[in-house]
Structure formats: C-alpha cells, structure tokens
Amino acid sequence: MAVKDIAFLDGLSIQTSQMLLVLILAPLLTGLVRSAKARLLRKQGPSVLQPYRDLLRLVRKEAVVAESASWLFRVVPYLVFAATWVAAALIPTFATGLLFSWSADLIVIIALLGSARFFLALAGLDVGTSFGGIGSSREAMIATLAEPALIMIVFTLALVAGSTQLSTIAGIMLAPGVGLRVSLGMALAALVIVAIAENARIPVDNPATHLELTMVHEAMVLEYSGRHLALIELASSLKLLLYISLIACVFFPWGLAPAGSPLYVHLLGAAAYAGKLAFAGLLLAGFETAIAKMRVFRVPDFLGAALMLGFLGVLLLFMSKSL
C-alpha cells in the first residue's frame, strides 16, 4: 500500500473518531450539567448517564404525529440532527489538520446552525398550535440578534488570524505573537453570551421548565414524540457541545494534536478535550445555579450586548492591529 493511501486511511480514521466522539460525549455533557446543578442545589439529582437512558426510552416509543402535520414535520428532526452533527464534527476537538478540515470554516458552521434553526422554527409553525407559534417567533427574535453577533465575532477572528478556517485560527492562537488582546476578550465574551442564548440556557430560557410564558426551544418541540423527539434532544445536546468545542478550539486550543502526529499525541489531545468539556460543564452548572432567568423582553438587551462587544472588537482591530 502506498504511503499516500496509508496517510488517507489514517486521516479518515481520525476524522471518523472525532465524529463518533462528539456524538457519544454530547449526552454525557448534558448529564454532567444536570447532575452538577442538582448537587449545587443540595439535591441527589439524576445520574450523568440519564440522558442516554432517556434517548433509548424515546427511541423505543412510537412517534405520534398530529393529523394537521405535513411531511415537513416528519423530516425536520432528521435535518436538524444531521446539520448539527456535521457542524459539531467539523470543529477540531482533539486534533487539527483533519481530512475534512478544509470545510471546517466558521461561516460554514454558522450556516449549518442557521439552517437547523430555520427548519425547527418551521416545524413549530407547521402543526398550527399556539405554543409552536410562540416558540418559533421567539426563536426568530433571538436569531435576528445572535447571528449578527456571530458575524462580528467571525470578523474579529478573521482580522487576527487572517482566515476563517478553524485549524488555521487554532494554529495562530497557539503562536506566541498573538498574546492577550482586548478584541479577543470581547469576542470571547460575545461568543459566551451567544452560546447561552442559542442553547436556550438560563438566563435566556430554562430547559427544565414547560411554562408557556417562558418557553422558547421547548415550545417548538412540544408536539414531537418517540424517535423524532430523541433526534431533537440529541441535536440539542450536540449544539451545546458544539459551542463549547468552538470556544475551546478558538480561544483555548491547548492540547490539540497537530496533523501527522503519532497515536499517543491524539490520545492526549482527546484527554485534554474531555477535561475542557468537563470544566466548561461545571462552569455552566455553577452559572445557571447562581443566576435567575430574565424576562423574555430583556433578551434583546442581553444579546445586544454580545452584538456591541463583537462590533467593538472589530473596531479596535481596525484602529490598531495590536489591540
């Protein structure tokens, strides 16, 4: 077998490992956040493996579909899951320079997430219930502010790294010449705010409640059941892992194995990635325990702060490349 073929097979195996890794770790991350929140509230709480049991239970149940639902309602869970999984698998988690790293672009990932959000909002409107309409309208409101903020963050990173390709950005961030910059700090704060809003976490939304006055994501998926709901729940866990992976890849890229590294370096990178996920999950649990949910009408102000931080980061880089 030629050397080129061996390198291709090695790259394919590492890329496949990353795709399976994010799929396996996503429910575990959700379970870790739930368990940590329960411990902080002095409750016993569920096991960290409970999301896996919930997904298996949903898969075994029959999918009940409303009579007024169209074909779109049945197809959307698969579209949302596929788009979110592909976006999460493209982000370098434990290694850079993977087989499909040429497509791991920030703009591509934003487009995939926007497509998943669009189809999920359509599914919420498809059945014609009041809850679905409320959730879809609120999701559209959040998207109108979250996506411009993401674009400003992309501009900031592109001005610093000279590229929107994630492997390139991670390599630039590891270089000693980058240092601490005000613009990068603003971009990090903006990305954290957007990640909280996009994942419907406290203070924007409470994933553990079903009150019609507070629901955003839950309102759009109330009509789903069985395997359809399992796919949407798994996609939601993947989305949380995606944003944490994106933050870790761009702003904390330590431990990423370079292209062509031996197996033990990739294993060390996977261990470092697992540690980053655990630390971020515990931080999220502590943050959600210490803060209360805000009113829906305050969410635009919350996301407006992310948009302004991203804009200021771009402005500072235009004024001086060293900021």
Secondary structure, DSSP 8 states (H G I E B T S, - for coil): --HHHHHHHHHHHHHHHHHHHHHHHHHHHHHHHHHHHHHHTT-----TTHHHHHHHHHHHS-----TT--HHHHHHHHHHHHHHHHHHHHS-SSBSS-TTGGG-BHHHHHHHHHHHHHHHHHHHHHS--HHHHHHHHHHHHHHHHHHHHHHHHHHHHHHHHS--BHHHHHHHHHSTTT---HHHHHHHHHHHHHHHHHTT-TTT--TT---TTT-SHHHHTTT--HHHHHHHHHHHHHHHHHHHHHHHHHH--TT-B-TT--HHHHHHHHHHHHHHHHHHHHHHHHHHHHS----GGGHHHHHHHHHHHHHHHHHHHHH-TT-
